[in-house]
Amino acid sequence: MSPWIKFGCIITGWNSKILANCTESSYKALKKYTSSMLILMILWAFTGYCFADRYVGAPWWGCVIVSIIFVVIVIQIERQIILTVGKNRGVGVIRVLLAIIMAVLGSTIIDQIIFGDDVDKEMIDIRTEEVNRIAPARQIVIQAEIDRLSFAIDSLDKVNMQLNEEIAQRPTVMTEVPVVRKDGSVTKEKSNSITRIPIENPRLKQVLSNEKNLEYMRKLLDEYNNKKLNVAAELKKELEAKTGFLEELRALIRIMSNNTIALVFYILLFLFLIFLELLVVMSKFGDKPCDYDLIVQHQLAVKEESLKDLVKRG
C-alpha cells in the first residue's frame, strides 16, 4: 500500500485492512476524498495562521498551533460525511449549511488579508470618526478636573494671602512663661516674645504647607491642560494600539459597498470556498457507493441480523 493511500486512510478514517480487499473503485474514491480534504487542510491552515498572526498577536509557534487546530476541525467535519454509512440526507444538509458559514468566515478572513492595505487606509477614516465621537466626552471629564483644581488653587491662594497679611500685622507672638515662686508654686505670666532673633510665627508653617500643596496642584493642573490639548492624539494612539477583527470587518464592508470590484472579488472567493467545502459532500452523495461502502454496509447488516437472532433465542 502506497504512502499516499496510507495517508488517505489516516485523514479520512478509512480502515486500511478493509480497503486492502477492495477494488480500484474504492482506491479512486479514497484518492478523491484525500485530495479534497488536503485542499481544505491547506486552505484552513493558511487561514488559521494568518488569523492568529493578525488578530490574536500570537508568536509564530502559537500561529502554528492555531493552524493545526483549524486543520483538525476541518478533518473531523469532513469525516462526518465520509464515514457515514449509506446516504444520510440530514447530515448532508447540515454540511451544506456549515459549508456556507465556513465560506463566509474564510472569505472574510482571507479578504481582510488580501485587501490589507486598503483596509488600513479605510481604518484611518474610521478611527478619525471614532476620535471625533469620543474626544468631546473625554474633554468634558478633563475640563471638570481642571475646573475643580482651579477652584482649589484659588481658594488656597486666598487662604495664604490672609495668613500672610496676618503674619505681617503680627510679626510677634505672646507666650506664657512659667514662673516658680518662693513657696514652690508655679504660675504663668504673660511676656512679650519680641527679641532680636525673630521667633517663627505658627502661621508660617501653615503657609509653607499650603505652598507645597499649591505647587503640587499647579503641576497637576498643567498635566490636565496638556491632556486636554493632546486628547485627540492620545485617543488615536489608543485606537491604533490594537487591531480588532470587527473593526477591520467594518472597514472591509465599507470598501465593498463603495467599490464594485472588491465586492465582485469577495463573491468569487466566497463561491470558490463553498464549492471547495462541498467537494466531499458531492463525492459522497453524487457517486454510486464503492465496494468499500458496500462492505461496511454488509458488515453492519450481518451484525444486525446476528443480534436479532440472539434476541430471538434469548
C-alpha positions in Angstrom: 0.0 0.0 0.0 1.5 3.3 -1.1 2.2 6.1 1.4 -0.4 8.3 -0.3 -3.1 5.6 0.4 -1.9 5.2 4.0 -2.1 9.0 4.4 -5.6 9.0 2.9 -6.7 6.3 5.3 -5.4 8.4 8.3 -7.1 11.6 7.4 -10.4 10.1 6.2 -10.7 7.4 8.9 -11.0 4.5 6.5 -9.8 1.1 7.6 -6.8 0.1 5.6 -7.5 -3.7 6.2 -10.9 -3.4 4.7 -9.5 -1.3 1.8 -6.9 -3.9 1.0 -9.7 -6.3 0.0 -11.4 -3.7 -2.2 -11.2 -2.9 -5.9 -9.7 0.1 -7.7 -13.1 1.8 -7.4 -12.6 2.2 -3.6 -9.0 3.4 -4.1 -10.2 6.1 -6.5 -12.9 7.2 -4.1 -10.2 7.4 -1.3 -8.0 9.4 -3.5 -10.8 11.9 -4.3 -11.6 12.3 -0.6 -8.0 12.7 0.3 -7.4 15.3 -2.4 -10.5 17.3 -1.4 -9.5 17.2 2.2 -5.9 18.1 1.5 -7.1 21.3 -0.3 -9.2 22.3 2.6 -6.5 21.5 5.1 -4.0 23.7 3.3 -6.6 26.5 2.9 -7.7 26.5 6.5 -4.1 26.1 7.8 -3.2 29.3 6.0 -6.4 31.0 7.2 -5.8 29.9 10.8 -2.1 31.0 10.8 -3.0 34.5 9.3 -5.9 34.9 11.7 -3.7 34.2 14.8 -0.9 36.4 13.5 -3.0 39.4 12.6 -5.7 39.4 15.2 -4.5 37.3 18.2 -1.0 38.6 18.0 0.4 35.2 18.8 4.1 34.3 18.1 5.0 32.1 15.1 4.7 28.9 17.2 1.3 30.0 18.5 0.1 30.7 15.0 1.3 27.1 14.0 -0.8 25.7 16.9 -3.9 27.6 15.8 -3.3 26.5 12.2 -3.1 22.8 13.4 -6.3 23.3 15.4 -8.1 24.6 12.3 -6.9 21.6 10.2 -8.0 19.1 12.9 -11.5 20.7 13.0 -11.8 20.5 9.1 -10.7 16.9 9.2 -13.3 16.0 11.8 -16.1 17.8 10.0 -15.3 16.1 6.7 -15.2 12.7 8.4 -18.8 13.2 9.4 -19.7 12.8 5.7 -17.1 10.3 4.6 -17.7 7.8 7.5 -21.5 8.0 7.2 -22.8 4.5 6.4 -25.1 4.9 3.3 -26.5 8.3 2.4 -27.8 10.4 5.3 -29.5 13.4 3.8 -29.8 15.2 7.2 -26.0 15.1 7.6 -25.7 16.4 4.0 -28.0 19.3 4.7 -26.1 20.3 7.8 -22.8 20.0 6.0 -24.1 22.4 3.3 -25.2 24.9 5.9 -21.9 24.5 7.6 -20.1 25.0 4.3 -21.9 28.3 3.8 -20.9 29.5 7.3 -17.3 28.4 6.8 -17.1 30.0 3.3 -18.3 33.3 4.8 -15.7 33.2 7.6 -12.9 32.0 5.4 -13.6 34.5 2.6 -13.9 37.3 5.1 -10.6 36.5 6.8 -8.8 36.0 3.5 -10.2 39.2 2.0 -9.1 41.2 5.0 -5.6 39.8 4.4 -5.6 40.3 0.7 -7.1 43.8 1.0 -4.8 44.6 3.9 -3.5 47.9 2.5 -7.0 49.1 1.5 -8.3 48.1 4.9 -5.6 50.1 6.7 -6.4 53.1 4.6 -10.1 52.8 5.5 -9.2 52.2 9.1 -7.7 55.7 9.2 -11.1 57.3 8.3 -12.9 55.0 10.8 -10.5 55.9 13.6 -10.8 59.6 12.8 -14.5 59.3 13.1 -14.1 57.4 16.4 -11.8 60.1 17.7 -14.3 62.8 16.8 -17.0 60.9 18.6 -15.2 60.0 21.8 -12.9 63.1 22.2 -15.6 65.6 23.3 -16.7 63.3 26.1 -13.2 62.9 27.4 -12.6 66.7 27.1 -15.6 67.3 29.3 -14.3 64.9 32.0 -10.8 66.6 31.8 -12.3 70.1 31.9 -14.3 69.1 35.1 -11.0 68.1 36.8 -9.4 71.4 35.5 -12.2 73.4 37.0 -12.0 71.6 40.3 -8.3 72.1 40.6 -8.5 75.8 39.6 -11.1 76.4 42.3 -9.0 74.6 44.9 -5.9 76.6 43.9 -7.8 79.9 44.0 -9.3 79.0 47.4 -5.9 78.0 48.9 -4.3 81.2 47.4 -6.8 83.3 49.2 -6.2 81.5 52.4 -2.4 82.1 52.1 -2.9 85.7 51.3 -5.0 86.1 54.5 -2.3 84.2 56.5 0.5 86.3 55.1 -1.4 89.5 56.0 -1.9 88.2 59.5 1.8 87.4 59.8 2.8 90.8 58.5 0.4 92.5 61.1 1.6 90.3 63.9 5.2 89.5 63.5 5.5 88.6 67.2 3.5 86.3 69.4 2.8 86.2 73.1 4.0 83.3 75.1 3.2 82.3 78.7 6.4 81.8 80.6 6.1 79.6 83.8 7.3 81.3 87.0 8.3 79.4 90.1 7.5 81.3 93.3 9.5 81.0 96.5 6.9 78.8 98.1 7.4 76.3 95.3 4.1 77.0 93.5 4.1 77.6 89.7 2.2 80.4 87.9 2.2 81.7 84.4 2.9 85.3 83.4 2.4 86.9 80.0 5.6 88.3 78.4 6.3 89.8 75.0 8.2 87.4 72.7 9.9 90.2 70.8 13.6 89.6 70.6 16.3 90.4 68.3 16.2 86.9 66.9 12.8 86.5 65.1 10.6 83.8 66.5 8.7 81.8 63.9 5.1 82.5 63.8 3.0 79.3 63.9 1.0 80.5 60.9 4.2 80.5 58.8 4.3 76.6 58.9 0.7 76.5 57.6 1.7 78.9 54.8 4.6 76.7 53.8 2.5 73.6 53.8 -0.1 75.4 51.7 2.6 76.4 49.3 3.7 72.8 48.8 0.1 71.8 48.1 -0.3 74.7 45.7 2.9 73.6 43.8 1.6 70.0 43.5 -1.9 71.2 42.4 -0.4 73.6 39.8 1.7 70.8 38.4 -1.3 68.5 38.2 -3.3 71.3 36.6 -0.6 71.7 33.9 -0.8 67.9 33.2 -4.6 68.1 32.8 -4.2 71.1 30.5 -1.7 69.1 28.4 -4.1 66.1 28.4 -6.9 68.3 27.1 -4.7 69.7 24.3 -3.5 66.2 23.3 -6.7 64.2 23.9 -7.2 63.6 20.2 -3.7 62.4 19.7 -3.7 60.2 22.8 -7.1 58.7 21.8 -5.8 58.0 18.3 -2.8 56.1 19.8 -5.1 54.0 21.9 -7.2 53.1 19.0 -4.2 52.2 16.9 -2.6 50.1 19.6 -4.7 47.1 18.8 -6.3 46.0 15.6 -9.8 44.5 16.1 -11.3 41.9 13.8 -14.7 43.6 13.9 -13.1 47.0 13.1 -11.4 45.6 10.0 -14.6 43.7 9.1 -16.4 47.1 9.3 -13.7 48.6 7.1 -14.0 45.7 4.6 -17.8 46.1 4.4 -17.3 49.8 3.7 -14.8 49.0 0.9 -17.1 46.5 -0.7 -20.0 48.9 -0.5 -18.1 51.6 -2.2 -16.0 49.5 -4.6 -17.8 47.1 -7.1 -14.5 45.3 -8.0 -13.9 44.4 -4.3 -17.5 43.2 -4.0 -17.2 41.0 -7.1 -13.9 39.6 -5.9 -15.4 38.7 -2.5 -18.4 37.0 -4.1 -16.0 35.0 -6.4 -13.9 34.0 -3.4 -17.0 33.1 -1.4 -18.3 30.8 -4.2 -14.9 29.3 -4.6 -14.7 28.3 -0.9 -18.3 27.0 -0.9 -17.5 24.7 -3.9 -14.3 23.5 -2.1 -16.3 22.8 1.1 -18.9 20.8 -0.9 -16.4 18.7 -2.8 -16.5 15.8 -0.3 -20.3 16.1 0.0 -20.8 15.8 -3.7 -18.3 13.0 -4.0 -20.1 11.1 -1.2 -23.7 11.6 -2.3 -23.2 12.2 -6.0 -21.4 9.0 -6.9 -22.5 5.4 -6.6 -21.3 3.6 -3.4 -17.9 2.0 -3.9 -17.2 -1.6 -2.7 -15.7 -0.2 0.5 -19.0 1.3 1.4 -20.8 -1.9 0.4 -18.5 -4.0 2.6 -19.1 -1.7 5.5 -22.9 -1.8 4.9 -22.7 -5.6 4.5 -20.8 -6.0 7.8 -23.4 -3.8 9.5 -26.3 -5.8 8.0 -24.7 -9.1 9.1 -24.1 -7.8 12.6 -27.7 -6.6 12.8 -29.0 -10.0 11.7 -26.8 -11.8 14.2 -28.0 -9.5 17.0 -31.7 -10.1 16.1 -31.1 -13.9 16.1 -29.5 -13.6 19.6 -32.5 -11.6 20.8 -35.0 -14.2 19.4 -33.1 -17.1 21.0 -32.9 -15.3 24.3 
